[in-house]
Every structure is written in structure tokens, then in C-alpha cells.
Amino acid sequence: MTPLSILELVRVTEETDARGALDNARDLAAHAEAWGYNRIWVAEHHNMAGIASAATSIVLAHIAAGTKTIRVGAGGIMLPNHAPYIIAEQFGTLARLFPGRIDLGLGRAPGTDQMTLRALRRSPNNAENFPQDVLELQAFLAPAGPDQRIVAVPAAGTEVPLWILGSSNFGAMLAAELGLPYAFASHFAPDLLLPALEIYKSRFKPSEQLDRPYAMVGVNVIAAETDAEARRLATTQQMSFADIFKGARGLSKPPIDDIETYWGPMERAQAKQMLARSIVGSPSTVRAGLDALVRETGADELILVSDVYDHAARLRSVELIAESWGIGAG
């Protein structure tokens, strides 16, 4: 059975503040652990009122402290925003606190707008150094040599597993070249999913971390008791995408009965394109969609975004997905 994992957005809603979003993420992780999910990741985003995961390593510590066995990681850290040495220190510390449970996914996008990038004191050109930065970070997480002058304490020797994240062919080529696992963001960039996976698998070079390609596919999945209820719950995410194209990012909104009353033709077309691979429906609909995705992609693992407004309904969605897939204790 293909493992299932969760990409947690740490959504701030019109009814839940940042503290509530962080505690909901921790609560979701505890439930996901009991339901048999493999890992839960959070992503680095800055200057977004509706997402509370900017200080990603701190959010991960909060989640990991509320769980016991589920893997916890970044999906991902936008490495051009940081010195690799600092990320090694942060994730090495997490690995000392929660041994054998920490993942470090790495992306090269800024995760924000250009003005905020300047506030981070980072140059847009840093992305060009991404491959070298990945290797530098990997070296700081490896055991320190006897004459090594600069050591990332307490990270040296933790060998936190690295992942390359991508929404284009670049990440696929880099992951293959470095022999690292690869996670593709088809939950918002579906068009290049199959070409990127083909590049990754065909060009993969074994490494100390990984002897064969391992690909994880991101997908939006929302489950409810009926197809109609799941489609209604999905309007929250559809409105979030429409707001991006309207230039009006904000807090997560409660679902509505008819999404066509919310977006115009342009927002509708853009959001539909980005959400094209979403799986929304009853448990049987979700199971069929997940089966088809695994068959089409040969994914080794699926990482799910279940962007539901109400926390109880989101827990139920994640539970129904697990039950439909036959994982965990139910």
C-alpha cells in the first residue's frame, strides 16, 4: 500500500487566529499519527496573513512535541532565504530532540513576494546557488571531520534526510543528480507532474542517502460523507486560489454553496488549471482517485493537502481518506 502523508498549511481563518492555527496543526498531526499517516510537513511562507508557518522549524518543534512516531518535516524550507549553516543548526537541533523523525525538504522559490524578500535581507539571485547550497547543507549535517574548522553544532552527524521539492523540471534533474528523494507540487502545479517524474526516475544516480528513486506526489484531497458535501468543503480552497489571482490574499474563508458566485471567468480558469488534479468526494470517490493517481504516476508516496475550513470537518476528511485507503487503526 502506497504510504500517505499530509502537507499542513497552518491556515489562519476568519474564526481562528495564529495560535489556534498552530494548535490545530498539532492536533491534526496527533490524529494523523493514530490514523496511520507516514509524515506531516509544513511549508515556509512569509507575509501571508492566512498562513502561520513562517518560522518553520519552530512550528515543527510544536508539532513534533505533540506526537510520538509520525515523521515531521519541512515541505519545504526555501533555502535561498537562508544560510545553509543556520538551517543545519535548526534541523540538527530538531533531530536531537526528535531522533529518527525529522525530514528536511528544500525548495528554491522565495515563498513570498519581492518586497518581503528584501526584508529577509536576501537577493533574488540566491536561487542560482541552490544546488551548491544543498550540498553545503548536506555537508554540515554529516559527521564532522577531524580537522573541520566550522561545525554546525549540534547538527553534525545527525544526517537529517534531505528531499528536493519541485514544481518544474529543474528540481527533478537536481534530485536525480544528487540521489535524493523528490516531492512534486502537483497540488498547485499539475502540468509538469508526469514529465518531471520521468526525468527524475530516468536520470537518478544512487547516493549514500538513497539507492533508488523515491518520488512523492502532492495532491489536494478533500473527503466527506457525500460527493456534494466534499465539493462544498472544497470551495474554501477554490476561494483561496481565486483570491491569489485577484491580488487579495487573506484569511481562509468558510465554504459557500456556489463557487460560481465568487470567482469571475479569469479566476475560474486559472484556479481550475492549478487545481486540476484535486480529488474531492466521498470515500469511494477518493479511493478511486488515489488509485488512479498512483497507477498513472508510479508514486512511492502521496502527500495530501486537505484544505478544509472547519477543524472538525478537516479531521473528518483526513480520517475518511485514511479509512478509504485502508491505513491505520481507523
C-alpha positions as CSV (number, residue, x, y, z in Angstrom):
1,M,0.0,0.0,0.0
2,T,1.4,3.4,-1.0
3,P,2.0,5.5,2.1
4,L,0.0,8.6,2.7
5,S,1.3,11.8,4.3
6,I,0.0,15.3,5.0
7,L,1.1,18.8,3.9
8,E,-0.3,21.0,6.7
9,L,-0.9,24.7,5.6
10,V,-1.3,26.0,9.2
11,R,-4.3,28.1,7.9
12,V,-5.4,31.2,9.8
13,T,-9.1,31.5,9.2
14,E,-11.8,34.2,9.8
15,E,-12.6,32.4,13.1
16,T,-9.2,31.1,14.2
17,D,-6.1,33.2,15.0
18,A,-2.5,32.2,14.5
19,R,-2.3,30.4,17.9
20,G,-5.4,28.5,17.0
21,A,-3.9,27.5,13.6
22,L,-0.7,26.3,15.3
23,D,-2.6,24.2,17.8
24,N,-4.9,22.8,15.2
25,A,-1.8,21.7,13.2
26,R,-0.5,19.9,16.2
27,D,-3.9,18.3,16.9
28,L,-4.2,17.2,13.2
29,A,-0.7,15.6,13.5
30,A,-1.7,13.6,16.6
31,H,-4.8,12.3,14.8
32,A,-2.9,11.6,11.6
33,E,-0.4,9.6,13.6
34,A,-3.2,7.4,15.1
35,W,-4.8,7.0,11.6
36,G,-1.6,5.7,10.1
37,Y,-0.2,8.6,8.1
38,N,3.6,8.4,7.4
39,R,4.6,12.0,7.8
40,I,3.3,15.6,8.3
41,W,5.1,18.5,6.7
42,V,4.7,22.3,6.8
43,A,6.0,24.9,4.4
44,E,7.8,28.2,4.7
45,H,5.7,31.1,3.6
46,H,6.2,34.8,4.5
47,N,4.0,37.8,4.7
48,M,0.8,35.8,4.2
49,A,-1.9,36.6,6.7
50,G,-3.6,33.3,6.2
51,I,-0.6,31.0,6.8
52,A,1.1,30.8,10.2
53,S,4.2,28.6,9.3
54,A,6.8,31.3,8.6
55,A,9.1,30.2,11.4
56,T,9.0,26.7,10.1
57,S,11.5,25.0,12.4
58,I,9.6,26.3,15.4
59,V,6.3,25.2,14.1
60,L,7.8,21.7,13.5
61,A,9.0,21.6,17.1
62,H,5.5,22.4,18.3
63,I,4.0,19.6,16.2
64,A,6.7,17.0,17.0
65,A,6.3,17.7,20.7
66,G,2.6,16.7,20.4
67,T,3.3,13.4,18.6
68,K,5.4,10.3,19.2
69,T,6.1,8.4,16.0
70,I,4.9,10.3,12.9
71,R,7.7,11.8,10.8
72,V,7.7,15.6,10.9
73,G,9.4,17.9,8.4
74,A,9.6,20.9,6.2
75,G,7.9,20.8,2.8
76,G,9.8,22.9,2.5
77,I,12.4,25.3,3.6
78,M,13.1,27.8,0.9
79,L,16.8,27.5,1.0
80,P,17.7,30.7,-0.9
81,N,16.2,32.7,2.0
82,H,18.7,31.3,4.5
83,A,22.4,30.5,5.1
84,P,22.7,26.7,4.9
85,Y,24.6,26.7,8.2
86,I,21.6,28.2,10.0
87,I,19.2,25.6,8.6
88,A,21.7,22.9,9.6
89,E,21.7,24.2,13.1
90,Q,17.9,24.4,13.3
91,F,17.1,21.0,11.8
92,G,20.0,19.3,13.6
93,T,18.6,20.6,16.8
94,L,15.2,19.2,15.9
95,A,16.9,15.8,15.1
96,R,18.5,15.8,18.5
97,L,15.1,16.5,20.2
98,F,13.1,14.1,18.0
99,P,15.6,11.5,16.7
100,G,14.7,9.5,13.6
101,R,11.6,11.6,12.9
102,I,12.8,14.8,11.1
103,D,12.7,15.4,7.3
104,L,14.1,18.4,5.5
105,G,12.5,19.2,2.2
106,L,14.2,22.0,0.2
107,G,12.8,24.4,-2.4
108,R,14.4,27.2,-4.3
109,A,11.4,29.6,-4.6
110,P,11.3,32.5,-2.2
111,G,7.9,31.6,-0.7
112,T,7.0,35.2,-0.7
113,D,6.9,38.5,-2.8
114,Q,9.9,40.5,-3.8
115,M,9.5,43.2,-1.2
116,T,9.4,40.7,1.6
117,L,12.4,39.0,0.1
118,R,14.3,42.3,0.6
119,A,13.0,42.4,4.2
120,L,14.6,38.9,4.6
121,R,17.9,40.5,3.5
122,R,18.1,38.0,0.7
123,S,18.8,38.6,-3.0
124,P,16.6,37.1,-5.7
125,N,19.9,35.9,-7.3
126,N,20.4,33.5,-4.4
127,A,18.3,30.9,-6.1
128,E,21.1,30.4,-8.7
129,N,23.2,29.0,-5.9
130,F,20.6,26.4,-4.8
131,P,22.5,23.3,-5.9
132,Q,25.6,24.4,-4.1
133,D,23.7,25.4,-1.0
134,V,22.1,22.0,-0.9
135,L,25.5,20.3,-0.9
136,E,26.8,22.7,1.7
137,L,23.8,22.0,4.0
138,Q,24.3,18.3,3.5
139,A,27.9,18.6,4.5
140,F,27.1,20.4,7.7
141,L,24.6,17.6,8.7
142,A,27.2,14.9,8.0
143,P,29.7,13.8,10.7
144,A,32.4,16.5,11.3
145,G,35.9,15.7,10.1
146,P,38.9,15.7,12.5
147,D,40.2,19.0,11.1
148,Q,36.9,20.7,10.3
149,R,37.1,24.3,11.5
150,I,33.4,25.2,11.1
151,V,31.0,22.7,12.7
152,A,27.2,23.0,12.8
153,V,26.5,22.2,16.5
154,P,24.5,20.1,17.4
155,A,23.7,19.2,13.8
156,A,26.9,17.5,12.7
157,G,26.3,13.7,12.4
158,T,22.5,13.9,12.5
159,E,22.4,13.3,8.7
160,V,18.8,14.6,8.6
161,P,17.4,13.2,5.3
162,L,17.1,15.8,2.6
163,W,14.4,16.0,0.0
164,I,14.3,18.2,-3.2
165,L,10.9,19.8,-3.8
166,G,9.8,21.0,-7.2
167,S,7.1,22.3,-9.4
168,S,9.2,22.1,-12.6
169,N,11.8,20.0,-14.3
170,F,14.7,21.8,-12.5
171,G,14.1,20.1,-9.2
172,A,13.6,16.7,-10.8
173,M,17.0,17.0,-12.5
174,L,18.7,18.1,-9.3
175,A,17.2,15.4,-7.1
176,A,18.2,12.8,-9.7
177,E,21.8,14.2,-9.9
178,L,22.2,14.3,-6.1
179,G,20.5,11.0,-5.5
180,L,17.8,12.5,-3.2
181,P,14.1,11.8,-2.8
182,Y,11.9,14.1,-4.8
183,A,8.5,15.6,-4.0
184,F,6.5,17.3,-6.8
185,A,4.0,20.0,-6.0
186,S,1.2,18.9,-8.3
187,H,-1.3,20.2,-5.7
188,F,-0.7,23.6,-7.4
189,A,1.4,22.9,-10.5
190,P,-0.1,19.8,-12.1
191,D,1.0,20.4,-15.7
192,L,4.6,19.2,-15.4
193,L,4.0,16.3,-13.0
194,L,4.5,13.4,-15.4
195,P,7.5,14.9,-17.3
196,A,9.2,15.8,-14.1
197,L,8.7,12.3,-12.6
198,E,10.1,10.8,-15.9
199,I,13.2,13.0,-15.7
200,Y,13.8,12.1,-12.1
201,K,13.4,8.4,-12.5
202,S,15.4,8.1,-15.7
203,R,18.3,10.2,-14.6
204,F,18.6,9.1,-10.9
205,K,22.0,8.4,-9.6
206,P,22.3,6.3,-6.4
207,S,23.8,8.1,-3.3
208,E,24.7,7.4,0.3
209,Q,21.2,8.5,1.3
210,L,19.2,6.7,-1.4
211,D,19.9,3.7,-3.7
212,R,16.9,4.1,-5.9
213,P,14.5,6.9,-6.9
214,Y,11.8,7.7,-4.4
215,A,9.1,10.1,-5.6
216,M,6.3,11.7,-3.5
217,V,3.4,13.4,-5.3
218,G,1.4,16.3,-3.8
219,V,-2.3,16.2,-4.3
220,N,-5.3,18.1,-2.9
221,V,-7.8,15.6,-1.4
222,I,-11.0,16.5,0.4
223,A,-13.3,13.8,1.7
224,A,-16.8,14.0,3.2
225,E,-19.7,11.6,3.6
226,T,-21.0,12.5,0.2
227,D,-19.6,14.0,-3.1
228,A,-21.8,17.0,-2.7
229,E,-20.6,17.8,0.8
230,A,-17.0,17.4,-0.2
231,R,-17.4,19.7,-3.2
232,R,-18.9,22.3,-0.8
233,L,-16.0,22.0,1.6
234,A,-13.6,22.4,-1.4
235,T,-14.9,25.9,-2.1
236,T,-12.7,27.2,0.7
237,Q,-9.6,26.2,-1.2
238,Q,-11.1,27.4,-4.5
239,M,-11.7,30.9,-3.0
240,S,-8.1,31.0,-1.7
241,F,-6.8,30.4,-5.2
242,A,-9.2,32.9,-6.7
243,D,-8.0,35.4,-4.2
244,I,-4.4,34.9,-5.3
245,F,-5.3,35.9,-8.8
246,K,-7.4,38.8,-7.6
247,G,-4.3,40.0,-5.6
248,A,-6.4,39.8,-2.5
249,R,-4.7,37.2,-0.3
250,G,-6.3,37.0,3.1
251,L,-7.7,34.7,5.7
252,S,-9.2,31.3,4.9
253,K,-12.9,31.7,4.2
254,P,-15.8,29.3,5.2
255,P,-17.3,27.2,2.4
256,I,-20.1,28.5,0.2
257,D,-22.9,26.8,-1.7
258,D,-21.9,28.0,-5.2
259,I,-18.4,28.9,-6.1
260,E,-19.5,30.4,-9.4
261,T,-20.9,33.3,-7.4
262,Y,-17.4,34.1,-6.1
263,W,-15.0,34.0,-9.0
264,G,-15.0,35.5,-12.4
265,P,-14.2,33.7,-15.7
266,M,-10.4,34.5,-15.4
267,E,-10.0,33.4,-11.8
268,R,-12.1,30.4,-12.5
269,A,-9.9,29.3,-15.4
270,Q,-6.7,29.9,-13.5
271,A,-7.8,28.2,-10.3
272,K,-9.2,25.2,-12.2
273,Q,-5.9,24.8,-14.0
274,M,-3.9,24.8,-10.8
275,L,-6.4,22.5,-9.0
276,A,-6.8,20.2,-11.9
277,R,-5.6,17.1,-10.1
278,S,-7.7,17.6,-7.0
279,I,-9.6,14.6,-5.7
280,V,-12.8,15.7,-4.0
281,G,-15.7,13.4,-2.9
282,S,-17.0,10.6,-0.8
283,P,-14.6,7.8,0.5
284,S,-15.3,5.7,-2.6
285,T,-14.7,8.6,-4.9
286,V,-11.4,9.5,-3.1
287,R,-10.2,5.9,-3.1
288,A,-10.8,5.7,-6.9
289,G,-9.0,9.0,-7.4
290,L,-6.0,8.0,-5.3
291,D,-5.8,4.6,-7.0
292,A,-5.8,6.2,-10.4
293,L,-3.1,8.7,-9.4
294,V,-0.8,6.0,-8.1
295,R,-1.3,4.0,-11.3
296,E,-0.6,6.9,-13.5
297,T,2.4,8.3,-11.7
298,G,4.0,5.2,-10.0
299,A,4.4,7.4,-6.9
300,D,6.1,5.9,-4.0
301,E,4.2,8.1,-1.6
302,L,1.4,10.6,-1.7
303,I,1.3,13.8,0.3
304,L,-2.1,15.3,0.8
305,V,-3.4,18.8,1.2
306,S,-6.8,18.7,2.8
307,D,-7.6,22.4,2.9
308,V,-10.9,22.4,4.9
309,Y,-12.1,25.5,6.8
310,D,-13.6,23.9,9.9
311,H,-11.1,22.0,12.0
312,A,-13.5,19.2,12.9
313,A,-14.5,18.8,9.3
314,R,-10.8,18.7,8.3
315,L,-10.1,16.0,10.8
316,R,-13.1,14.0,9.4
317,S,-11.8,14.5,5.9
318,V,-8.3,13.2,6.9
319,E,-9.9,10.3,8.8
320,L,-12.1,9.3,5.8
321,I,-9.2,9.4,3.5
322,A,-7.2,7.1,5.8
323,E,-10.2,4.7,6.1
324,S,-10.7,4.7,2.3
325,W,-7.1,3.8,1.7
326,G,-7.0,1.1,4.4
327,I,-4.3,2.6,6.6
328,G,-4.0,2.9,10.4
329,A,-6.4,1.6,13.1
330,G,-9.4,3.5,11.7
